[in-house]
Amino acid sequence: MVFEASEYADRLRRVRARMARQGIDLLVESDPANMFYLSGYDGWSFYIPQAVILPAGEEEPLWIGRGLDINGARLTSWLKRENILAYPEDLFERADRHPMQFFAAEIERRGWGRGTIGIARDCQAMTARSRDALMAALPNARFKDGDGIVNWERLVKSPAELAYMRDAARITERLMDAFFQSVRPGVRECDAAAIVQKVATEGTPEFSGDYPASIPFFACGPNAATTHLTWSARRFGANETAILQASGVRLRYHAPMARTMQLGKPPAKLVEMDKIVRAGMDETMAAAKPGAACEEVEAVWRAVLARHGLTKESRIAYPVGIGYPPDWGERTASFRPGDRTVLAPDMTFHLFLGMWMEDWGFAISETIRITARGAEALASVPRALRVEH
């Protein structure tokens, strides 16, 4: 198991308490990060119907998935073998039947089919067809939205989770160094990306890396004004900006980071933006203390920008930890206006201060942990614009 049994027991206790507050008797959880959080199951099977089913009582959760993945569940999950179930293969990818019919039959068999069932509406792994099939097969149940029940319990990290995130940060440091060393005029973007991904996979001499929930984002040359583009076969130019956003991963725990480098002499506007954003990072991290609301921390960043006649509308931070494709965010609190979520010790966020202008950009980010004195950066990589002449 990735964690001690006591940690999983505490997670179940807290999630069940939230279920009770929302009047939910049974939770059907298909988000792969939440499945991992509850059961330990770790497999690339989130493209098909699967779920952890958590009853409100003391019964152990169930894992239900495809038969091809049942041995993977037995190897990675802490659940008893009798609570790891596979639906028949002839239900998979059929127009006239659906795996959720098996889920419903198992729920009925265990006497859970007349309660209130929580099921996500905003979950990429729970398709509309899966949701409809489950609801149709359980006519005596009541259904409520189950969005965010597990996600919000993931917001504060345990000491063991923080240890894995610190390991991930060590990998992040190595892949950022690989980025700085590999980006040179004449080198293809894809070749630099290959080096970064190799380092992310091999990890450190002490522990291996893992695949990230999001691929490394390269915003280079003409794409430096963008956020979510990837590499190409284009060769780096002699005088251009290159931005990387990437994350080391340790046992599904992430520590993302963004850094900016300049090949050749940096233009004055980039030098100035470097100073502004780094000052904003310092002030924002200092303000991110327990008791502060997310929107109050974001307001500090806005004030820094206002001093220089700048604005930024998008959020500047979101929580991170466990991640599966296509996203390493936890989809709960954000540093943005209107978010009154109160910060608490050991919450972790990806604080991303990117400024994307009309045809150029600059970005730095940190994975931060909330402490009593402000935010702590988990990785240690110089934030200043990296210049390679």
C-alpha positions as CSV (number, residue, x, y, z in Angstrom):
1,M,0.0,0.0,0.0
2,V,1.1,3.6,-0.7
3,F,-0.2,4.7,2.8
4,E,-0.7,3.1,6.2
5,A,-4.1,1.5,6.9
6,S,-4.8,4.2,9.5
7,E,-4.5,6.9,6.8
8,Y,-7.1,5.3,4.6
9,A,-9.4,4.8,7.6
10,D,-9.1,8.5,8.4
11,R,-9.9,9.4,4.8
12,L,-13.0,7.2,4.8
13,R,-14.2,8.7,8.1
14,R,-13.9,12.3,6.9
15,V,-15.5,11.6,3.5
16,R,-18.4,9.8,5.2
17,A,-18.9,12.7,7.5
18,R,-19.2,15.0,4.5
19,M,-21.6,12.5,2.9
20,A,-23.8,12.6,6.0
21,R,-23.9,16.4,6.0
22,Q,-25.1,16.3,2.4
23,G,-27.6,13.5,3.1
24,I,-25.9,10.9,0.9
25,D,-26.1,7.2,1.8
26,L,-23.9,5.8,-0.9
27,L,-21.2,7.5,-3.0
28,V,-20.3,6.3,-6.5
29,E,-16.9,7.8,-7.2
30,S,-15.3,7.5,-10.7
31,D,-12.7,10.3,-10.7
32,P,-9.4,8.3,-10.8
33,A,-7.7,10.7,-8.3
34,N,-10.5,10.2,-5.9
35,M,-10.6,6.4,-6.5
36,F,-6.8,6.4,-5.7
37,Y,-7.4,8.5,-2.6
38,L,-10.1,6.2,-1.2
39,S,-8.8,2.8,-2.3
40,G,-5.2,3.1,-3.5
41,Y,-6.1,1.7,-6.9
42,D,-3.7,3.0,-9.5
43,G,-4.2,2.0,-13.1
44,W,-4.6,3.6,-16.5
45,S,-8.2,2.5,-16.9
46,F,-10.1,5.7,-16.4
47,Y,-11.2,5.7,-20.0
48,I,-13.8,3.0,-19.2
49,P,-16.6,2.7,-16.7
50,Q,-15.2,2.0,-13.2
51,A,-15.8,3.3,-9.7
52,V,-15.2,3.0,-6.0
53,I,-18.5,2.6,-4.2
54,L,-18.5,4.0,-0.7
55,P,-21.4,3.2,1.7
56,A,-22.2,5.5,4.6
57,G,-22.0,2.7,7.1
58,E,-19.0,0.7,8.3
59,E,-18.8,-1.6,5.3
60,E,-15.6,-1.6,3.3
61,P,-15.8,0.2,-0.1
62,L,-16.1,-1.7,-3.3
63,W,-14.0,-1.4,-6.4
64,I,-15.8,-2.3,-9.6
65,G,-14.0,-2.2,-13.0
66,R,-13.3,-4.2,-16.1
67,G,-12.0,-7.7,-15.8
68,L,-8.7,-6.9,-17.5
69,D,-8.0,-4.5,-14.6
70,I,-9.0,-6.7,-11.6
71,N,-5.5,-8.0,-11.0
72,G,-4.2,-4.4,-11.1
73,A,-6.8,-3.5,-8.4
74,R,-5.7,-6.4,-6.3
75,L,-2.1,-5.4,-6.5
76,T,-2.5,-1.7,-5.8
77,S,-5.6,-1.4,-3.6
78,W,-5.9,-2.1,0.1
79,L,-9.4,-3.5,-0.3
80,K,-10.2,-7.2,0.4
81,R,-10.3,-9.4,-2.6
82,E,-14.0,-10.1,-2.2
83,N,-14.7,-6.3,-2.5
84,I,-12.8,-6.0,-5.8
85,L,-15.3,-6.9,-8.5
86,A,-15.3,-7.1,-12.3
87,Y,-18.3,-6.6,-14.6
88,P,-18.8,-9.1,-17.5
89,E,-16.8,-8.3,-20.6
90,D,-20.0,-8.5,-22.7
91,L,-21.2,-5.3,-21.1
92,F,-18.2,-3.3,-22.3
93,E,-18.7,-1.0,-25.3
94,R,-22.1,-2.3,-26.3
95,A,-24.9,-0.2,-27.7
96,D,-27.7,-2.3,-26.1
97,R,-26.2,-2.7,-22.6
98,H,-23.8,-1.0,-20.2
99,P,-21.4,-1.9,-17.3
100,M,-23.4,0.3,-14.9
101,Q,-26.2,-2.3,-15.0
102,F,-23.7,-4.6,-13.2
103,F,-23.0,-1.8,-10.7
104,A,-26.7,-1.4,-10.1
105,A,-27.3,-5.1,-9.6
106,E,-24.5,-5.2,-7.0
107,I,-25.8,-2.2,-5.2
108,E,-29.3,-3.8,-5.0
109,R,-27.8,-7.1,-3.9
110,R,-26.2,-5.4,-0.9
111,G,-29.4,-3.6,0.1
112,W,-28.2,-0.1,-0.9
113,G,-30.6,0.4,-3.8
114,R,-33.3,2.4,-1.9
115,G,-31.1,5.1,-0.4
116,T,-29.8,8.4,-1.6
117,I,-26.9,7.9,-4.0
118,G,-24.3,10.6,-4.7
119,I,-23.0,10.6,-8.3
120,A,-20.9,13.3,-10.0
121,R,-22.2,15.5,-12.7
122,D,-18.9,17.3,-13.3
123,C,-16.5,14.4,-13.7
124,Q,-14.8,13.5,-17.0
125,A,-14.6,9.9,-16.0
126,M,-18.4,9.6,-15.4
127,T,-20.0,10.0,-18.8
128,A,-23.6,11.0,-19.3
129,R,-24.3,7.5,-20.6
130,S,-22.8,5.9,-17.5
131,R,-24.8,8.2,-15.2
132,D,-28.0,7.6,-17.1
133,A,-27.5,3.8,-17.2
134,L,-27.0,3.7,-13.4
135,M,-30.0,5.8,-12.6
136,A,-32.2,3.8,-15.0
137,A,-31.2,0.5,-13.3
138,L,-31.9,1.8,-9.8
139,P,-35.5,3.0,-10.0
140,N,-36.0,2.9,-6.2
141,A,-33.0,5.1,-5.4
142,R,-32.8,8.8,-5.0
143,F,-29.9,10.6,-6.6
144,K,-28.0,13.7,-5.5
145,D,-25.0,15.4,-7.0
146,G,-21.8,14.0,-5.5
147,D,-19.4,16.5,-7.0
148,G,-16.6,17.6,-4.7
149,I,-17.3,15.4,-1.7
150,V,-13.9,13.6,-1.9
151,N,-12.1,16.5,-3.6
152,W,-12.7,18.9,-0.7
153,E,-11.3,16.3,1.8
154,R,-8.1,16.1,-0.3
155,L,-7.4,19.8,0.2
156,V,-5.4,19.5,3.5
157,K,-2.5,17.1,3.0
158,S,-1.3,14.6,5.6
159,P,2.4,14.4,6.5
160,A,2.7,11.3,4.3
161,E,1.2,13.1,1.4
162,L,3.5,16.0,1.9
163,A,6.5,13.7,1.9
164,Y,5.5,12.4,-1.6
165,M,5.0,15.9,-2.8
166,R,8.4,16.9,-1.6
167,D,9.8,13.9,-3.5
168,A,8.0,15.1,-6.6
169,A,9.5,18.5,-6.1
170,R,13.0,17.0,-6.2
171,I,12.1,15.5,-9.6
172,T,10.7,18.9,-10.7
173,E,14.0,20.5,-9.8
174,R,15.9,18.0,-12.0
175,L,13.5,18.4,-15.0
176,M,13.8,22.2,-14.8
177,D,17.6,21.9,-14.9
178,A,17.2,19.6,-17.9
179,F,15.1,22.3,-19.6
180,F,17.7,25.0,-18.9
181,Q,20.5,22.8,-20.2
182,S,18.8,21.5,-23.3
183,V,17.2,24.6,-24.8
184,R,19.7,26.2,-27.2
185,P,19.5,27.8,-30.6
186,G,19.1,25.2,-33.3
187,V,17.8,22.5,-31.0
188,R,14.4,21.1,-31.9
189,E,11.6,21.7,-29.3
190,C,10.7,18.0,-29.5
191,D,14.3,17.0,-28.6
192,A,14.3,19.3,-25.5
193,A,10.9,17.9,-24.5
194,A,12.2,14.3,-24.8
195,I,15.0,15.1,-22.4
196,V,12.6,16.7,-19.9
197,Q,10.3,13.7,-20.1
198,K,13.2,11.3,-19.7
199,V,14.3,13.0,-16.5
200,A,10.7,13.1,-15.2
201,T,10.3,9.4,-15.7
202,E,13.6,8.3,-14.2
203,G,13.2,10.5,-11.1
204,T,16.2,10.5,-8.8
205,P,18.7,7.9,-7.7
206,E,16.5,7.3,-4.6
207,F,13.1,6.9,-6.2
208,S,11.5,6.8,-9.7
209,G,9.3,9.3,-11.3
210,D,5.8,8.7,-12.7
211,Y,3.8,9.9,-15.6
212,P,2.3,13.4,-15.1
213,A,-1.4,14.3,-15.3
214,S,-0.5,16.9,-17.8
215,I,2.3,16.7,-20.3
216,P,5.1,19.3,-20.2
217,F,3.9,22.5,-21.8
218,F,6.5,24.3,-24.0
219,A,5.6,27.9,-24.8
220,C,8.5,29.0,-27.0
221,G,9.3,31.6,-29.6
222,P,6.1,32.7,-31.3
223,N,4.1,30.6,-28.8
224,A,5.4,32.4,-25.7
225,A,2.1,34.3,-25.4
226,T,0.2,31.0,-24.9
227,T,-0.4,28.7,-22.0
228,H,-1.3,25.2,-23.1
229,L,0.5,24.4,-26.3
230,T,3.1,21.7,-26.6
231,W,6.3,21.1,-28.5
232,S,6.9,20.8,-32.2
233,A,9.8,20.1,-34.6
234,R,10.6,23.8,-34.7
235,R,14.1,24.8,-33.8
236,F,14.8,27.3,-31.1
237,G,15.9,30.7,-32.4
238,A,18.9,32.8,-31.4
239,N,16.8,35.5,-29.7
240,E,13.6,34.1,-28.2
241,T,11.8,33.3,-25.0
242,A,11.1,29.8,-23.8
243,I,8.7,28.9,-21.0
244,L,8.2,25.4,-19.5
245,Q,5.4,24.3,-17.2
246,A,5.9,20.7,-16.0
247,S,5.7,18.6,-12.9
248,G,7.7,15.9,-11.2
249,V,5.4,13.1,-10.0
250,R,6.0,10.6,-7.2
251,L,3.3,7.9,-6.6
252,R,0.7,10.1,-8.3
253,Y,1.6,13.2,-6.3
254,H,2.6,16.3,-8.2
255,A,4.7,19.4,-7.7
256,P,4.2,21.5,-10.8
257,M,6.4,24.5,-11.7
258,A,6.9,27.1,-14.5
259,R,10.0,28.9,-15.4
260,T,11.1,31.3,-18.2
261,M,14.4,31.5,-20.0
262,Q,15.7,33.8,-22.7
263,L,18.1,32.9,-25.5
264,G,20.2,35.9,-26.2
265,K,19.8,39.4,-24.8
266,P,16.3,39.8,-23.1
267,P,14.2,42.7,-24.3
268,A,13.6,45.5,-21.7
269,K,9.9,44.6,-21.3
270,L,10.8,41.0,-20.4
271,V,13.3,42.2,-17.8
272,E,10.7,44.5,-16.3
273,M,8.0,41.8,-16.2
274,D,10.5,39.5,-14.5
275,K,10.9,42.0,-11.7
276,I,7.2,42.6,-11.3
277,V,6.2,39.0,-11.3
278,R,8.9,38.0,-8.8
279,A,7.8,40.8,-6.5
280,G,4.2,39.6,-6.9
281,M,5.3,36.1,-6.0
282,D,7.0,37.2,-2.8
283,E,4.1,39.3,-1.6
284,T,1.4,36.7,-2.6
285,M,3.2,33.9,-0.8
286,A,3.7,36.0,2.3
287,A,-0.1,36.7,2.4
288,A,-1.1,33.0,2.0
289,K,-1.5,32.3,5.7
290,P,-4.0,30.3,7.6
291,G,-7.2,32.3,8.1
292,A,-6.8,34.3,4.9
293,A,-9.5,33.8,2.3
294,C,-8.3,32.8,-1.2
295,E,-9.7,36.0,-2.7
296,E,-7.7,38.1,-0.2
297,V,-4.5,36.5,-1.3
298,E,-5.3,37.1,-4.9
299,A,-6.0,40.7,-4.2
300,V,-2.4,41.2,-3.1
301,W,-1.3,40.0,-6.5
302,R,-3.7,42.4,-8.2
303,A,-2.4,45.3,-6.1
304,V,1.2,44.5,-7.3
305,L,0.0,44.5,-10.9
306,A,-2.0,47.7,-10.4
307,R,1.2,49.6,-9.3
308,H,2.5,48.9,-12.8
309,G,-0.7,49.6,-14.7
310,L,-1.3,45.9,-15.4
311,T,-4.2,43.5,-14.9
312,K,-4.8,39.8,-15.0
313,E,-8.3,38.2,-15.0
314,S,-7.6,34.5,-14.7
315,R,-7.1,32.8,-11.3
316,I,-3.6,32.5,-10.0
317,A,-3.7,29.3,-7.9
318,Y,-5.5,26.1,-7.6
319,P,-4.9,23.1,-5.3
320,V,-2.7,20.2,-6.4
321,G,-1.7,16.8,-5.1
322,I,-2.9,13.6,-6.6
323,G,-3.3,13.8,-10.4
324,Y,-4.4,11.7,-13.3
325,P,-4.8,12.8,-16.9
326,P,-5.8,15.2,-18.1
327,D,-5.4,17.5,-15.1
328,W,-3.4,17.7,-11.9
329,G,-5.7,20.3,-10.3
330,E,-8.1,19.2,-7.5
331,R,-11.0,21.4,-8.8
332,T,-12.0,23.0,-5.5
333,A,-10.6,26.3,-4.2
334,S,-8.9,28.9,-6.4
335,F,-7.1,32.2,-5.7
336,R,-9.5,34.5,-7.5
337,P,-12.1,37.1,-6.7
338,G,-15.2,35.7,-5.0
339,D,-13.6,32.6,-3.5
340,R,-14.0,32.8,0.2
341,T,-12.3,29.5,1.0
342,V,-10.2,30.0,4.1
343,L,-6.7,28.7,4.0
344,A,-5.5,26.2,6.5
345,P,-2.1,24.7,7.3
346,D,-0.9,22.0,4.9
347,M,-3.1,23.0,2.0
348,T,-1.1,22.8,-1.2
349,F,-1.6,25.0,-4.3
350,H,0.0,25.6,-7.7
351,L,0.6,29.3,-7.6
352,F,1.0,30.3,-11.2
353,L,1.8,33.9,-12.0
354,G,1.8,34.0,-15.8
355,M,1.5,37.2,-17.8
356,W,0.5,36.5,-21.4
357,M,0.6,39.6,-23.5
358,E,-0.3,40.1,-27.2
359,D,2.7,38.4,-28.7
360,W,5.0,37.6,-25.8
361,G,4.8,36.2,-22.3
362,F,6.5,35.5,-19.0
363,A,5.6,33.0,-16.3
364,I,6.9,31.6,-13.0
365,S,5.0,29.3,-10.7
366,E,5.5,27.4,-7.5
367,T,3.9,24.5,-5.7
368,I,3.3,25.9,-2.3
369,R,2.3,24.6,1.1
370,I,0.4,26.8,3.5
371,T,2.3,27.4,6.8
372,A,1.7,29.6,9.8
373,R,4.2,32.2,8.4
374,G,3.0,32.2,4.8
375,A,3.5,29.9,1.9
376,E,6.5,27.5,1.5
377,A,7.7,26.6,-1.9
378,L,8.3,22.8,-2.1
379,A,10.9,23.0,-4.9
380,S,14.0,25.2,-5.0
381,V,14.7,26.6,-8.5
382,P,15.8,30.3,-9.0
383,R,12.8,32.3,-10.1
384,A,14.6,35.0,-12.0
385,L,14.6,35.0,-15.8
386,R,17.2,32.5,-17.0
387,V,19.4,34.1,-19.7
388,E,21.6,32.1,-22.0
389,H,23.8,34.2,-24.2
